[in-house]
Amino acid sequence: MAHDADAGKASKHWLWLLLLPWIAMVWVPSYNRIEPTLWDFPFFYWYQLLWVLLSALITALVYQKTKNRNKADAGGSQGGAR
């Protein structure tokens, strides 16, 4: 039982990765410029589109690393409203 609690704490650390896309988008002065362009798209636009893809990858990674903890939490609660 104690081993399950340690695994849950370890998997919670993966949730901190979800802050990366948020910080990247909230800190607008870091990408509020035109250069460098990529295929004639200003940096302002392609940077944000890149973070859409990166956010999806980060979210998938965090989900994979934390889904076992979620199954353990749900499996422990028997009964309830149906």
C-alpha positions as a Python dict, from the first residue, in 0.01 Angstrom:
ca = {
    (1, 'M'): (0, 0, 0),
    (2, 'A'): (285, 241, 81),
    (3, 'H'): (438, 162, -256),
    (4, 'D'): (120, 288, -429),
    (5, 'A'): (143, 620, -241),
    (6, 'D'): (505, 666, -350),
    (7, 'A'): (412, 591, -713),
    (8, 'G'): (132, 848, -695),
    (9, 'K'): (367, 1116, -565),
    (10, 'A'): (623, 1039, -835),
    (11, 'S'): (364, 1058, -1112),
    (12, 'K'): (235, 1393, -982),
    (13, 'H'): (567, 1553, -1071),
    (14, 'W'): (488, 1500, -1439),
    (15, 'L'): (201, 1749, -1405),
    (16, 'W'): (453, 2034, -1375),
    (17, 'L'): (531, 1990, -1746),
    (18, 'L'): (186, 2129, -1823),
    (19, 'L'): (309, 2471, -1713),
    (20, 'L'): (556, 2494, -2003),
    (21, 'P'): (298, 2572, -2275),
    (22, 'W'): (117, 2813, -2044),
    (23, 'I'): (434, 3006, -1965),
    (24, 'A'): (537, 3007, -2331),
    (25, 'M'): (206, 3166, -2435),
    (26, 'V'): (157, 3405, -2144),
    (27, 'W'): (503, 3560, -2179),
    (28, 'V'): (411, 3752, -2496),
    (29, 'P'): (719, 3980, -2511),
    (30, 'S'): (931, 3670, -2580),
    (31, 'Y'): (762, 3613, -2916),
    (32, 'N'): (620, 3953, -3008),
    (33, 'R'): (835, 4010, -3316),
    (34, 'I'): (839, 3945, -3689),
    (35, 'E'): (1185, 3796, -3743),
    (36, 'P'): (1282, 3518, -3797),
    (37, 'T'): (1025, 3424, -4056),
    (38, 'L'): (948, 3065, -4154),
    (39, 'W'): (802, 3016, -4504),
    (40, 'D'): (703, 3388, -4503),
    (41, 'F'): (517, 3349, -4171),
    (42, 'P'): (625, 3598, -3904),
    (43, 'F'): (773, 3451, -3587),
    (44, 'F'): (468, 3566, -3389),
    (45, 'Y'): (244, 3323, -3578),
    (46, 'W'): (464, 3019, -3633),
    (47, 'Y'): (583, 3023, -3272),
    (48, 'Q'): (226, 2996, -3147),
    (49, 'L'): (143, 2721, -3397),
    (50, 'L'): (452, 2532, -3291),
    (51, 'W'): (331, 2546, -2931),
    (52, 'V'): (-3, 2396, -3035),
    (53, 'L'): (184, 2085, -3147),
    (54, 'L'): (423, 2087, -2851),
    (55, 'S'): (131, 2125, -2610),
    (56, 'A'): (-38, 1819, -2758),
    (57, 'L'): (283, 1616, -2722),
    (58, 'I'): (341, 1734, -2365),
    (59, 'T'): (-20, 1660, -2271),
    (60, 'A'): (5, 1309, -2420),
    (61, 'L'): (329, 1245, -2232),
    (62, 'V'): (183, 1363, -1901),
    (63, 'Y'): (-128, 1153, -1958),
    (64, 'Q'): (79, 842, -2026),
    (65, 'K'): (294, 897, -1718),
    (66, 'T'): (1, 967, -1484),
    (67, 'K'): (-275, 735, -1611),
    (68, 'N'): (-172, 448, -1382),
    (69, 'R'): (-221, 673, -1081),
    (70, 'N'): (-569, 768, -1204),
    (71, 'K'): (-665, 400, -1247),
    (72, 'A'): (-545, 321, -895),
    (73, 'D'): (-748, 608, -751),
    (74, 'A'): (-1063, 503, -938),
    (75, 'G'): (-1022, 136, -852),
    (76, 'G'): (-1018, 206, -480),
    (77, 'S'): (-1364, 356, -471),
    (78, 'Q'): (-1622, 80, -483),
    (79, 'G'): (-1990, 166, -488),
    (80, 'G'): (-2134, 514, -509),
    (81, 'A'): (-2420, 652, -714),
    (82, 'R'): (-2497, 456, -1028),
}
